[in-house]
Amino acid sequence: MVTPHAGEMARLLDRDKALIEADPLAAAREAAAGLKGVVVLKGSETLVVSPDGRAWLHRGGVVGLATSGSGDVLAGIVGGLMARGAPPLAAAAWGVCVHAEAGRRLSVRVGPTGFLARELLDEIAGLIASARGAGRPQA
């Protein structure tokens, strides 16, 4: 599994970032097929793509998530869900949603920008616990 933004995807596929931004779904599908793994292409809209080409689009991110270390937090959420038994695709989809909602909550409480990646951590456990309590699938 990889979680690149457009610039990292450009390096991964050895092409210009503008080409990735012009067709992010094609780039994510190419990377997922080539790597034989799930790709989370991060951005204002985030794509989760499986090696067989299935794709999900998440539109719930906030600008404050574009801060240093935020992608590392996302990778940690996904890795943690996988360590608890979630399949990679499910872990990626859940991780993207939890990460985005943590950012949304911080943007309401702190402001749209200016929060730190480490502040996301305080939101994650509660979000996962509330999702489990709502009868959603457990990892």
The first five atom37 places (N, CA, C, CB, O) and aatype in JSON, in Angstrom:
{
  "aatype": [12, 19, 16, 14, 8, 0, 7, 6, 12, 0, 1, 10, 10, 3, 1, 3, 11, 0, 10, 9, 6, 0, 3, 14, 10, 0, 0, 0, 1, 6, 0, 0, 0, 7, 10, 11, 7, 19, 19, 19, 10, 11, 7, 15, 6, 16, 10, 19, 19, 15, 14, 3, 7, 1, 0, 17, 10, 8, 1, 7, 7, 19, 19, 7, 10, 0, 16, 15, 7, 15, 7, 3, 19, 10, 0, 7, 9, 19, 7, 7, 10, 12, 0, 1, 7, 0, 14, 14, 10, 0, 0, 0, 0, 17, 7, 19, 4, 19, 8, 0, 6, 0, 7, 1, 1, 10, 15, 19, 1, 19, 7, 14, 16, 7, 13, 10, 0, 1, 6, 10, 10, 3, 6, 9, 0, 7, 10, 9, 0, 15, 0, 1, 7, 0, 7, 1, 14, 5, 0],
  "atom_mask": [
    [1, 1, 1, 1, 1],
    [1, 1, 1, 1, 1],
    [1, 1, 1, 1, 1],
    [1, 1, 1, 1, 1],
    [1, 1, 1, 1, 1],
    [1, 1, 1, 1, 1],
    [1, 1, 1, 0, 1],
    [1, 1, 1, 1, 1],
    [1, 1, 1, 1, 1],
    [1, 1, 1, 1, 1],
    [1, 1, 1, 1, 1],
    [1, 1, 1, 1, 1],
    [1, 1, 1, 1, 1],
    [1, 1, 1, 1, 1],
    [1, 1, 1, 1, 1],
    [1, 1, 1, 1, 1],
    [1, 1, 1, 1, 1],
    [1, 1, 1, 1, 1],
    [1, 1, 1, 1, 1],
    [1, 1, 1, 1, 1],
    [1, 1, 1, 1, 1],
    [1, 1, 1, 1, 1],
    [1, 1, 1, 1, 1],
    [1, 1, 1, 1, 1],
    [1, 1, 1, 1, 1],
    [1, 1, 1, 1, 1],
    [1, 1, 1, 1, 1],
    [1, 1, 1, 1, 1],
    [1, 1, 1, 1, 1],
    [1, 1, 1, 1, 1],
    [1, 1, 1, 1, 1],
    [1, 1, 1, 1, 1],
    [1, 1, 1, 1, 1],
    [1, 1, 1, 0, 1],
    [1, 1, 1, 1, 1],
    [1, 1, 1, 1, 1],
    [1, 1, 1, 0, 1],
    [1, 1, 1, 1, 1],
    [1, 1, 1, 1, 1],
    [1, 1, 1, 1, 1],
    [1, 1, 1, 1, 1],
    [1, 1, 1, 1, 1],
    [1, 1, 1, 0, 1],
    [1, 1, 1, 1, 1],
    [1, 1, 1, 1, 1],
    [1, 1, 1, 1, 1],
    [1, 1, 1, 1, 1],
    [1, 1, 1, 1, 1],
    [1, 1, 1, 1, 1],
    [1, 1, 1, 1, 1],
    [1, 1, 1, 1, 1],
    [1, 1, 1, 1, 1],
    [1, 1, 1, 0, 1],
    [1, 1, 1, 1, 1],
    [1, 1, 1, 1, 1],
    [1, 1, 1, 1, 1],
    [1, 1, 1, 1, 1],
    [1, 1, 1, 1, 1],
    [1, 1, 1, 1, 1],
    [1, 1, 1, 0, 1],
    [1, 1, 1, 0, 1],
    [1, 1, 1, 1, 1],
    [1, 1, 1, 1, 1],
    [1, 1, 1, 0, 1],
    [1, 1, 1, 1, 1],
    [1, 1, 1, 1, 1],
    [1, 1, 1, 1, 1],
    [1, 1, 1, 1, 1],
    [1, 1, 1, 0, 1],
    [1, 1, 1, 1, 1],
    [1, 1, 1, 0, 1],
    [1, 1, 1, 1, 1],
    [1, 1, 1, 1, 1],
    [1, 1, 1, 1, 1],
    [1, 1, 1, 1, 1],
    [1, 1, 1, 0, 1],
    [1, 1, 1, 1, 1],
    [1, 1, 1, 1, 1],
    [1, 1, 1, 0, 1],
    [1, 1, 1, 0, 1],
    [1, 1, 1, 1, 1],
    [1, 1, 1, 1, 1],
    [1, 1, 1, 1, 1],
    [1, 1, 1, 1, 1],
    [1, 1, 1, 0, 1],
    [1, 1, 1, 1, 1],
    [1, 1, 1, 1, 1],
    [1, 1, 1, 1, 1],
    [1, 1, 1, 1, 1],
    [1, 1, 1, 1, 1],
    [1, 1, 1, 1, 1],
    [1, 1, 1, 1, 1],
    [1, 1, 1, 1, 1],
    [1, 1, 1, 1, 1],
    [1, 1, 1, 0, 1],
    [1, 1, 1, 1, 1],
    [1, 1, 1, 1, 1],
    [1, 1, 1, 1, 1],
    [1, 1, 1, 1, 1],
    [1, 1, 1, 1, 1],
    [1, 1, 1, 1, 1],
    [1, 1, 1, 1, 1],
    [1, 1, 1, 0, 1],
    [1, 1, 1, 1, 1],
    [1, 1, 1, 1, 1],
    [1, 1, 1, 1, 1],
    [1, 1, 1, 1, 1],
    [1, 1, 1, 1, 1],
    [1, 1, 1, 1, 1],
    [1, 1, 1, 1, 1],
    [1, 1, 1, 0, 1],
    [1, 1, 1, 1, 1],
    [1, 1, 1, 1, 1],
    [1, 1, 1, 0, 1],
    [1, 1, 1, 1, 1],
    [1, 1, 1, 1, 1],
    [1, 1, 1, 1, 1],
    [1, 1, 1, 1, 1],
    [1, 1, 1, 1, 1],
    [1, 1, 1, 1, 1],
    [1, 1, 1, 1, 1],
    [1, 1, 1, 1, 1],
    [1, 1, 1, 1, 1],
    [1, 1, 1, 1, 1],
    [1, 1, 1, 1, 1],
    [1, 1, 1, 0, 1],
    [1, 1, 1, 1, 1],
    [1, 1, 1, 1, 1],
    [1, 1, 1, 1, 1],
    [1, 1, 1, 1, 1],
    [1, 1, 1, 1, 1],
    [1, 1, 1, 1, 1],
    [1, 1, 1, 0, 1],
    [1, 1, 1, 1, 1],
    [1, 1, 1, 0, 1],
    [1, 1, 1, 1, 1],
    [1, 1, 1, 1, 1],
    [1, 1, 1, 1, 1],
    [1, 1, 1, 1, 1]
  ],
  "atom_positions": [
    [[0.84, -1.17, 0.0], [0.0, 0.0, 0.0], [0.89, 1.23, 0.0], [-0.96, 0.0, 1.22], [1.91, 1.29, 0.69]],
    [[0.48, 2.21, -0.79], [1.18, 3.49, -0.8], [0.15, 4.61, -0.66], [2.01, 3.67, -2.11], [-1.02, 4.45, -1.03]],
    [[0.59, 5.74, -0.1], [-0.3, 6.87, 0.14], [0.32, 8.17, -0.37], [-0.62, 6.99, 1.65], [0.55, 9.09, 0.41]],
    [[0.6, 8.27, -1.66], [1.26, 9.46, -2.19], [0.3, 10.62, -2.45], [1.98, 9.12, -3.46], [-0.91, 10.42, -2.61]],
    [[0.85, 11.84, -2.48], [0.13, 12.98, -3.05], [0.59, 13.08, -4.51], [0.41, 14.33, -2.24], [1.43, 12.28, -4.94]],
    [[0.08, 14.02, -5.26], [0.36, 14.1, -6.7], [1.85, 14.2, -7.01], [-0.36, 15.29, -7.31], [2.33, 13.57, -7.96]],
    [[2.59, 14.96, -6.24], [4.04, 15.09, -6.48], [4.78, 13.79, -6.27], [0.0, 0.0, 0.0], [5.67, 13.43, -7.04]],
    [[4.4, 13.07, -5.22], [5.03, 11.77, -4.96], [4.61, 10.75, -6.02], [4.65, 11.26, -3.56], [5.42, 9.92, -6.43]],
    [[3.36, 10.82, -6.46], [2.91, 9.91, -7.51], [3.66, 10.18, -8.81], [1.39, 10.05, -7.74], [4.0, 9.24, -9.53]],
    [[3.94, 11.44, -9.11], [4.7, 11.78, -10.32], [6.08, 11.12, -10.28], [4.84, 13.31, -10.46], [6.54, 10.6, -11.29]],
    [[6.73, 11.15, -9.13], [8.03, 10.5, -9.0], [7.9, 8.98, -9.09], [8.71, 10.9, -7.67], [8.74, 8.31, -9.7]],
    [[6.85, 8.45, -8.49], [6.62, 7.01, -8.5], [6.43, 6.49, -9.93], [5.4, 6.65, -7.64], [6.93, 5.42, -10.28]],
    [[5.7, 7.25, -10.75], [5.41, 6.84, -12.13], [6.36, 7.47, -13.15], [3.99, 7.21, -12.48], [6.23, 7.23, -14.35]],
    [[7.3, 8.26, -12.67], [8.28, 8.92, -13.53], [7.62, 9.76, -14.62], [9.21, 7.88, -14.16], [7.88, 9.6, -15.81]],
    [[6.74, 10.64, -14.17], [6.12, 11.58, -15.11], [5.88, 12.91, -14.43], [4.8, 11.01, -15.66], [6.04, 13.04, -13.22]],
    [[5.49, 13.87, -15.2], [5.27, 15.22, -14.7], [4.05, 15.28, -13.78], [5.1, 16.2, -15.87], [3.04, 14.61, -14.02]],
    [[4.15, 16.08, -12.74], [3.06, 16.23, -11.78], [1.78, 16.71, -12.47], [3.45, 17.2, -10.67], [0.68, 16.3, -12.09]],
    [[1.91, 17.56, -13.48], [0.73, 18.07, -14.2], [-0.06, 16.94, -14.84], [1.15, 19.09, -15.26], [-1.28, 17.0, -14.91]],
    [[0.62, 15.91, -15.31], [-0.06, 14.76, -15.9], [-0.84, 13.98, -14.85], [0.94, 13.85, -16.6], [-1.92, 13.47, -15.12]],
    [[-0.29, 13.89, -13.68], [-0.98, 13.2, -12.58], [-2.22, 13.99, -12.2], [-0.04, 13.03, -11.34], [-3.31, 13.42, -12.04]],
    [[-2.07, 15.29, -12.07], [-3.2, 16.14, -11.69], [-4.27, 16.19, -12.78], [-2.72, 17.55, -11.39], [-5.44, 16.38, -12.46]],
    [[-3.89, 16.01, -14.04], [-4.86, 16.02, -15.14], [-5.76, 14.79, -15.12], [-4.13, 16.11, -16.47], [-6.93, 14.87, -15.51]],
    [[-5.23, 13.66, -14.68], [-6.02, 12.43, -14.63], [-5.56, 11.58, -13.44], [-5.88, 11.63, -15.95], [-4.9, 10.55, -13.61]],
    [[-5.92, 12.02, -12.23], [-5.45, 11.29, -11.05], [-5.96, 9.86, -10.96], [-5.87, 12.03, -9.81], [-5.26, 8.98, -10.44]],
    [[-7.16, 9.6, -11.46], [-7.7, 8.24, -11.4], [-6.87, 7.3, -12.26], [-9.16, 8.23, -11.85], [-6.57, 6.18, -11.83]],
    [[-6.51, 7.72, -13.45], [-5.69, 6.86, -14.32], [-4.33, 6.6, -13.68], [-5.5, 7.51, -15.7], [-3.83, 5.48, -13.73]],
    [[-3.75, 7.62, -13.08], [-2.45, 7.45, -12.42], [-2.55, 6.49, -11.25], [-1.9, 8.81, -11.94], [-1.7, 5.61, -11.09]],
    [[-3.59, 6.64, -10.43], [-3.76, 5.76, -9.28], [-4.02, 4.33, -9.72], [-4.91, 6.26, -8.39], [-3.51, 3.38, -9.11]],
    [[-4.8, 4.16, -10.77], [-5.06, 2.8, -11.28], [-3.78, 2.17, -11.82], [-6.14, 2.83, -12.38], [-3.52, 0.99, -11.59]],
    [[-2.98, 2.96, -12.54], [-1.73, 2.42, -13.07], [-0.8, 2.0, -11.94], [-1.04, 3.47, -13.96], [-0.2, 0.93, -11.99]],
    [[-0.69, 2.84, -10.92], [0.19, 2.52, -9.8], [-0.32, 1.3, -9.03], [0.3, 3.72, -8.85], [0.47, 0.43, -8.68]],
    [[-1.62, 1.24, -8.78], [-2.18, 0.11, -8.03], [-1.96, -1.2, -8.78], [-3.68, 0.32, -7.77], [-1.61, -2.22, -8.18]],
    [[-2.17, -1.17, -10.1], [-1.96, -2.39, -10.9], [-0.49, -2.77, -10.92], [-2.48, -2.21, -12.33], [-0.14, -3.94, -10.77]],
    [[0.37, -1.79, -11.12], [1.8, -2.06, -11.2], [2.4, -2.54, -9.89], [0.0, 0.0, 0.0], [3.26, -3.42, -9.88]],
    [[1.93, -1.98, -8.8], [2.44, -2.36, -7.48], [1.71, -3.56, -6.9], [2.33, -1.19, -6.53], [2.15, -4.16, -5.92]],
    [[0.59, -3.91, -7.51], [-0.26, -4.99, -7.01], [-0.68, -4.73, -5.57], [0.47, -6.34, -7.12], [-0.68, -5.63, -4.73]],
    [[-1.05, -3.47, -5.32], [-1.46, -3.08, -3.99], [-2.4, -1.89, -4.04], [0.0, 0.0, 0.0], [-2.6, -1.29, -5.09]],
    [[-2.97, -1.57, -2.9], [-3.89, -0.45, -2.78], [-3.12, 0.86, -2.84], [-4.71, -0.55, -1.47], [-2.04, 0.99, -2.26]],
    [[-3.69, 1.83, -3.55], [-3.12, 3.17, -3.64], [-4.13, 4.16, -3.07], [-2.76, 3.53, -5.12], [-5.31, 4.13, -3.41]],
    [[-3.64, 5.03, -2.2], [-4.42, 6.15, -1.7], [-3.75, 7.4, -2.25], [-4.5, 6.16, -0.1], [-2.7, 7.82, -1.76]],
    [[-4.36, 8.0, -3.27], [-3.81, 9.21, -3.88], [-4.45, 10.39, -3.2], [-4.05, 9.24, -5.43], [-5.61, 10.72, -3.44]],
    [[-3.65, 11.04, -2.33], [-4.15, 12.11, -1.47], [-4.26, 13.43, -2.23], [-3.25, 12.27, -0.25], [-3.49, 13.72, -3.14]],
    [[-5.23, 14.21, -1.82], [-5.41, 15.54, -2.36], [-6.68, 16.15, -1.78], [0.0, 0.0, 0.0], [-7.25, 15.62, -0.83]],
    [[-7.13, 17.26, -2.36], [-8.38, 17.85, -1.88], [-9.52, 16.86, -2.04], [-8.7, 19.16, -2.64], [-10.48, 16.87, -1.27]],
    [[-9.41, 15.99, -3.03], [-10.24, 14.81, -3.16], [-9.29, 13.63, -3.17], [-11.14, 14.85, -4.47], [-8.3, 13.63, -3.9]],
    [[-9.57, 12.63, -2.36], [-8.65, 11.5, -2.21], [-9.24, 10.27, -2.87], [-8.36, 11.23, -0.73], [-10.41, 9.94, -2.68]],
    [[-8.41, 9.6, -3.65], [-8.8, 8.36, -4.32], [-8.24, 7.16, -3.57], [-8.33, 8.36, -5.78], [-7.08, 7.17, -3.15]],
    [[-9.05, 6.14, -3.41], [-8.61, 4.84, -2.9], [-8.84, 3.86, -4.04], [-9.39, 4.4, -1.56], [-9.97, 3.68, -4.49]],
    [[-7.75, 3.24, -4.51], [-7.83, 2.39, -5.7], [-7.23, 1.03, -5.4], [-7.11, 3.06, -6.9], [-6.14, 0.91, -4.83]],
    [[-7.96, -0.01, -5.81], [-7.49, -1.38, -5.63], [-6.71, -1.83, -6.86], [-8.67, -2.34, -5.35], [-6.84, -1.22, -7.92]],
    [[-5.91, -2.88, -6.74], [-5.14, -3.36, -7.88], [-5.99, -3.76, -9.09], [-4.31, -4.54, -7.46], [-5.51, -3.71, -10.22]],
    [[-7.24, -4.15, -8.85], [-8.11, -4.53, -9.97], [-8.81, -3.32, -10.59], [-9.14, -5.54, -9.5], [-9.63, -3.49, -11.5]],
    [[-8.49, -2.12, -10.12], [-9.02, -0.9, -10.73], [-10.24, -0.31, -10.07], [0.0, 0.0, 0.0], [-10.65, 0.8, -10.42]],
    [[-10.84, -1.02, -9.11], [-11.98, -0.42, -8.4], [-11.5, 0.82, -7.68], [-12.62, -1.42, -7.4], [-10.38, 0.86, -7.16]],
    [[-12.35, 1.85, -7.65], [-11.92, 3.12, -7.07], [-13.04, 3.76, -6.27], [-11.43, 4.07, -8.16], [-14.21, 3.64, -6.61]],
    [[-12.65, 4.44, -5.22], [-13.55, 5.21, -4.38], [-12.99, 6.62, -4.26], [-13.75, 4.56, -2.98], [-11.78, 6.8, -4.12]],
    [[-13.87, 7.6, -4.3], [-13.48, 9.0, -4.19], [-14.0, 9.55, -2.88], [-14.02, 9.82, -5.39], [-15.18, 9.42, -2.56]],
    [[-13.11, 10.18, -2.11], [-13.5, 10.82, -0.86], [-13.35, 12.32, -1.02], [-12.65, 10.29, 0.35], [-12.27, 12.81, -1.36]],
    [[-14.43, 13.04, -0.79], [-14.43, 14.49, -0.97], [-14.49, 15.25, 0.34], [-15.6, 14.9, -1.83], [-14.8, 16.44, 0.32]],
    [[-14.2, 14.64, 1.45], [-14.4, 15.28, 2.74], [-13.16, 15.86, 3.39], [0.0, 0.0, 0.0], [-13.19, 16.17, 4.58]],
    [[-12.07, 16.02, 2.66], [-10.86, 16.55, 3.27], [-10.95, 18.05, 3.52], [0.0, 0.0, 0.0], [-11.81, 18.74, 2.96]],
    [[-10.08, 18.54, 4.34], [-10.01, 19.97, 4.64], [-8.59, 20.46, 4.38], [-10.45, 20.26, 6.12], [-7.63, 19.69, 4.45]],
    [[-8.45, 21.74, 4.09], [-7.16, 22.3, 3.72], [-6.12, 22.13, 4.83], [-7.32, 23.78, 3.39], [-4.93, 22.03, 4.54]],
    [[-6.54, 22.11, 6.07], [-5.61, 21.96, 7.18], [-4.86, 20.64, 7.18], [0.0, 0.0, 0.0], [-3.82, 20.52, 7.83]],
    [[-5.38, 19.65, 6.44], [-4.68, 18.36, 6.36], [-3.43, 18.44, 5.49], [-5.61, 17.29, 5.81], [-2.61, 17.53, 5.5]],
    [[-3.28, 19.52, 4.75], [-2.09, 19.71, 3.92], [-0.97, 20.3, 4.77], [-2.39, 20.63, 2.69], [-0.42, 21.36, 4.45]],
    [[-0.65, 19.61, 5.84], [0.4, 20.05, 6.75], [1.41, 18.93, 6.91], [-0.19, 20.47, 8.13], [1.07, 17.75, 6.8]],
    [[2.62, 19.29, 7.16], [3.69, 18.31, 7.29], [3.34, 17.26, 8.35], [5.01, 19.0, 7.64], [2.99, 17.6, 9.48]],
    [[3.45, 16.01, 7.97], [3.2, 14.91, 8.89], [1.79, 14.35, 8.83], [0.0, 0.0, 0.0], [1.53, 13.28, 9.36]],
    [[0.87, 15.06, 8.2], [-0.51, 14.59, 8.13], [-0.62, 13.27, 7.36], [-1.39, 15.65, 7.46], [-1.37, 12.38, 7.76]],
    [[0.13, 13.14, 6.28], [0.13, 11.89, 5.54], [0.69, 10.74, 6.35], [0.0, 0.0, 0.0], [0.26, 9.59, 6.19]],
    [[1.65, 11.03, 7.21], [2.19, 10.0, 8.09], [1.12, 9.52, 9.07], [3.42, 10.53, 8.86], [1.04, 8.34, 9.39]],
    [[0.3, 10.45, 9.54], [-0.8, 10.07, 10.44], [-1.78, 9.17, 9.69], [-1.54, 11.34, 10.99], [-2.23, 8.15, 10.23]],
    [[-2.11, 9.54, 8.45], [-3.0, 8.7, 7.65], [-2.41, 7.3, 7.48], [-3.24, 9.34, 6.27], [-3.11, 6.31, 7.68]],
    [[-1.15, 7.22, 7.13], [-0.5, 5.91, 6.96], [-0.54, 5.12, 8.26], [0.96, 6.09, 6.5], [-0.72, 3.9, 8.23]],
    [[-0.38, 5.78, 9.38], [-0.45, 5.11, 10.68], [-1.83, 4.59, 11.0], [0.0, 0.0, 0.0], [-1.98, 3.5, 11.55]],
    [[-2.86, 5.36, 10.64], [-4.24, 4.9, 10.84], [-4.47, 3.64, 10.02], [-5.26, 6.01, 10.46], [-4.98, 2.64, 10.53]],
    [[-4.11, 3.7, 8.75], [-4.31, 2.56, 7.85], [-3.52, 1.35, 8.35], [-3.9, 2.91, 6.4], [-4.05, 0.25, 8.41]],
    [[-2.27, 1.56, 8.7], [-1.45, 0.46, 9.21], [-2.02, -0.13, 10.49], [0.0, 0.0, 0.0], [-2.0, -1.35, 10.67]],
    [[-2.52, 0.71, 11.37], [-3.12, 0.24, 12.61], [-4.37, -0.6, 12.36], [0.0, 0.0, 0.0], [-4.58, -1.61, 13.03]],
    [[-5.19, -0.16, 11.41], [-6.39, -0.94, 11.08], [-6.01, -2.28, 10.47], [-7.29, -0.15, 10.12], [-6.64, -3.3, 10.75]],
    [[-4.98, -2.28, 9.62], [-4.53, -3.54, 9.04], [-3.96, -4.46, 10.12], [-3.47, -3.28, 7.95], [-4.17, -5.67, 10.07]],
    [[-3.24, -3.9, 11.07], [-2.68, -4.71, 12.16], [-3.78, -5.35, 13.0], [-1.78, -3.85, 13.04], [-3.56, -6.38, 13.63]],
    [[-4.96, -4.72, 13.0], [-6.1, -5.28, 13.74], [-6.91, -6.24, 12.89], [-6.99, -4.16, 14.24], [-7.94, -6.75, 13.34]],
    [[-6.47, -6.5, 11.65], [-7.11, -7.5, 10.83], [-7.91, -7.0, 9.65], [0.0, 0.0, 0.0], [-8.46, -7.8, 8.89]],
    [[-8.0, -5.7, 9.46], [-8.75, -5.18, 8.32], [-7.99, -5.45, 7.03], [-9.03, -3.67, 8.47], [-6.77, -5.27, 6.99]],
    [[-8.67, -5.89, 5.98], [-8.02, -6.04, 4.68], [-7.51, -4.67, 4.19], [-8.99, -6.67, 3.64], [-8.08, -3.65, 4.56]],
    [[-6.46, -4.65, 3.38], [-5.88, -3.37, 2.95], [-6.88, -2.38, 2.34], [-4.81, -3.63, 1.96], [-6.82, -1.19, 2.66]],
    [[-7.76, -2.83, 1.5], [-8.72, -1.93, 0.87], [-9.67, -1.31, 1.9], [-9.52, -2.67, -0.2], [-9.93, -0.11, 1.87]],
    [[-10.18, -2.13, 2.79], [-11.06, -1.62, 3.85], [-10.31, -0.69, 4.78], [-11.67, -2.78, 4.65], [-10.83, 0.36, 5.16]],
    [[-9.1, -1.06, 5.15], [-8.29, -0.21, 6.04], [-8.03, 1.14, 5.39], [-6.96, -0.91, 6.39], [-8.08, 2.18, 6.06]],
    [[-7.74, 1.14, 4.1], [-7.49, 2.4, 3.39], [-8.73, 3.28, 3.37], [-7.01, 2.12, 1.96], [-8.66, 4.47, 3.66]],
    [[-9.88, 2.69, 3.02], [-11.11, 3.46, 2.96], [-11.49, 4.02, 4.33], [-12.25, 2.6, 2.41], [-11.82, 5.2, 4.45]],
    [[-11.43, 3.18, 5.34], [-11.74, 3.64, 6.7], [-10.73, 4.68, 7.16], [-11.77, 2.46, 7.7], [-11.09, 5.69, 7.76]],
    [[-9.45, 4.43, 6.87], [-8.41, 5.37, 7.28], [-8.6, 6.75, 6.67], [0.0, 0.0, 0.0], [-8.45, 7.76, 7.35]],
    [[-8.93, 6.79, 5.39], [-9.17, 8.07, 4.71], [-10.34, 8.8, 5.38], [-9.46, 7.85, 3.2], [-10.26, 10.01, 5.62]],
    [[-11.41, 8.09, 5.67], [-12.57, 8.72, 6.3], [-12.26, 9.23, 7.7], [-13.73, 7.73, 6.36], [-12.63, 10.35, 8.05]],
    [[-11.6, 8.42, 8.49], [-11.26, 8.82, 9.87], [-10.3, 10.01, 9.85], [-10.62, 7.64, 10.64], [-10.49, 10.97, 10.6]],
    [[-9.3, 9.97, 9.01], [-8.32, 11.06, 8.88], [-9.02, 12.36, 8.49], [-7.23, 10.7, 7.83], [-8.77, 13.41, 9.09]],
    [[-9.89, 12.29, 7.49], [-10.6, 13.48, 7.03], [-11.51, 14.04, 8.12], [-11.42, 13.17, 5.78], [-11.57, 15.26, 8.32]],
    [[-12.21, 13.17, 8.82], [-13.1, 13.65, 9.88], [-12.31, 14.25, 11.04], [-13.98, 12.51, 10.39], [-12.75, 15.23, 11.64]],
    [[-11.16, 13.67, 11.36], [-10.3, 14.27, 12.4], [-9.89, 15.67, 11.97], [-9.05, 13.38, 12.66], [-9.9, 16.59, 12.79]],
    [[-9.52, 15.83, 10.71], [-9.16, 17.15, 10.2], [-10.33, 18.11, 10.23], [0.0, 0.0, 0.0], [-10.17, 19.28, 10.58]],
    [[-11.51, 17.62, 9.87], [-12.7, 18.48, 9.89], [-12.98, 18.97, 11.3], [-13.92, 17.73, 9.34], [-13.27, 20.14, 11.5]],
    [[-12.9, 18.07, 12.27], [-13.16, 18.46, 13.66], [-12.14, 19.49, 14.15], [-13.13, 17.23, 14.57], [-12.5, 20.46, 14.82]],
    [[-10.89, 19.28, 13.8], [-9.87, 20.26, 14.2], [-10.09, 21.59, 13.51], [-8.48, 19.73, 13.88], [-9.87, 22.64, 14.11]],
    [[-10.51, 21.57, 12.26], [-10.72, 22.83, 11.55], [-11.86, 23.63, 12.18], [-11.02, 22.58, 10.07], [-11.84, 24.86, 12.14]],
    [[-12.84, 22.95, 12.76], [-13.93, 23.63, 13.46], [-13.42, 24.18, 14.79], [-15.12, 22.66, 13.7], [-13.72, 25.32, 15.15]],
    [[-12.67, 23.37, 15.51], [-12.22, 23.75, 16.85], [-11.06, 24.74, 16.84], [-11.81, 22.52, 17.61], [-11.05, 25.69, 17.62]],
    [[-10.08, 24.54, 15.94], [-8.85, 25.33, 15.93], [-8.88, 26.4, 14.84], [-7.64, 24.43, 15.75], [-8.41, 27.52, 15.04]],
    [[-9.42, 26.06, 13.72], [-9.43, 26.92, 12.54], [-9.07, 26.1, 11.32], [0.0, 0.0, 0.0], [-8.53, 25.0, 11.46]],
    [[-9.37, 26.62, 10.13], [-9.16, 25.82, 8.93], [-7.71, 25.46, 8.65], [-9.71, 26.55, 7.76], [-7.44, 24.44, 8.02]],
    [[-6.79, 26.26, 9.11], [-5.37, 25.96, 8.98], [-4.69, 26.25, 10.31], [-4.7, 26.77, 7.82], [-5.26, 26.91, 11.18]],
    [[-3.49, 25.76, 10.44], [-2.73, 26.07, 11.65], [-2.67, 24.96, 12.66], [0.0, 0.0, 0.0], [-1.91, 25.05, 13.62]],
    [[-3.45, 23.91, 12.49], [-3.3, 22.8, 13.42], [-2.15, 21.91, 12.95], [-4.62, 21.98, 13.53], [-1.76, 21.93, 11.79]],
    [[-1.63, 21.14, 13.88], [-0.49, 20.29, 13.61], [-0.92, 18.84, 13.41], [0.53, 20.38, 14.74], [-1.95, 18.41, 13.92]],
    [[-0.14, 18.11, 12.66], [-0.45, 16.71, 12.4], [-0.62, 15.93, 13.7], [0.63, 16.06, 11.54], [-1.51, 15.08, 13.8]],
    [[0.2, 16.21, 14.68], [0.1, 15.46, 15.94], [-1.23, 15.69, 16.65], [1.25, 15.83, 16.87], [-1.65, 14.87, 17.46]],
    [[-1.89, 16.82, 16.36], [-3.19, 17.08, 16.98], [-4.29, 16.17, 16.42], [-3.57, 18.54, 16.77], [-5.32, 15.97, 17.07]],
    [[-4.08, 15.63, 15.23], [-5.05, 14.68, 14.67], [-5.19, 13.45, 15.55], [-4.62, 14.26, 13.25], [-6.27, 12.87, 15.66]],
    [[-4.1, 13.07, 16.19], [-4.09, 11.84, 17.0], [-5.13, 11.86, 18.1], [-2.71, 11.64, 17.61], [-5.71, 10.82, 18.43]],
    [[-5.38, 13.03, 18.68], [-6.36, 13.12, 19.77], [-7.78, 12.84, 19.3], [-6.29, 14.49, 20.4], [-8.64, 12.53, 20.12]],
    [[-8.04, 12.95, 18.02], [-9.38, 12.74, 17.48], [-9.64, 11.29, 17.07], [-9.6, 13.65, 16.29], [-10.79, 10.85, 17.04]],
    [[-8.61, 10.55, 16.76], [-8.76, 9.27, 16.08], [-9.45, 8.2, 16.92], [-7.41, 8.77, 15.66], [-10.38, 7.56, 16.44]],
    [[-9.01, 7.99, 18.14], [-9.6, 6.91, 18.96], [-11.1, 7.11, 19.14], [-8.91, 6.85, 20.33], [-11.87, 6.16, 19.05]],
    [[-11.51, 8.33, 19.41], [-12.93, 8.61, 19.59], [-13.73, 8.38, 18.32], [0.0, 0.0, 0.0], [-14.85, 7.88, 18.38]],
    [[-13.16, 8.74, 17.18], [-13.85, 8.52, 15.91], [-14.04, 7.03, 15.64], [-13.07, 9.16, 14.77], [-15.11, 6.61, 15.22]],
    [[-13.01, 6.26, 15.87], [-13.11, 4.81, 15.64], [-14.09, 4.19, 16.63], [-11.72, 4.14, 15.76], [-14.89, 3.33, 16.25]],
    [[-14.04, 4.62, 17.88], [-14.97, 4.09, 18.88], [-16.41, 4.44, 18.53], [-14.62, 4.64, 20.27], [-17.29, 3.6, 18.69]],
    [[-16.65, 5.66, 18.05], [-18.03, 6.04, 17.71], [-18.5, 5.28, 16.48], [-18.13, 7.56, 17.47], [-19.68, 4.95, 16.39]],
    [[-17.62, 5.0, 15.54], [-17.99, 4.21, 14.37], [-18.35, 2.78, 14.78], [-16.85, 4.2, 13.32], [-19.31, 2.21, 14.27]],
    [[-17.59, 2.22, 15.68], [-17.87, 0.85, 16.14], [-19.19, 0.81, 16.89], [-16.73, 0.34, 17.05], [-19.95, -0.15, 16.75]],
    [[-19.46, 1.85, 17.67], [-20.71, 1.9, 18.43], [-21.92, 2.1, 17.55], [0.0, 0.0, 0.0], [-23.04, 1.8, 17.96]],
    [[-21.73, 2.6, 16.35], [-22.84, 2.85, 15.44], [-23.21, 1.62, 14.64], [-22.51, 3.99, 14.5], [-24.05, 1.69, 13.74]],
    [[-22.59, 0.48, 14.95], [-22.92, -0.75, 14.26], [-22.19, -0.93, 12.94], [0.0, 0.0, 0.0], [-22.56, -1.78, 12.14]],
    [[-21.17, -0.15, 12.73], [-20.39, -0.29, 11.5], [-19.41, -1.45, 11.67], [-19.63, 1.04, 11.17], [-19.15, -1.88, 12.79]],
    [[-18.87, -1.95, 10.56], [-17.92, -3.08, 10.63], [-16.73, -2.77, 11.53], [-17.43, -3.45, 9.23], [-16.22, -1.64, 11.56]],
    [[-16.31, -3.75, 12.23], [-15.15, -3.6, 13.11], [-13.91, -4.17, 12.43], [-15.4, -4.3, 14.47], [-13.96, -5.18, 11.74]],
    [[-12.79, -3.49, 12.66], [-11.52, -3.99, 12.13], [-10.92, -4.95, 13.13], [-10.53, -2.84, 11.81], [-9.85, -5.51, 12.89]]
  ]
}
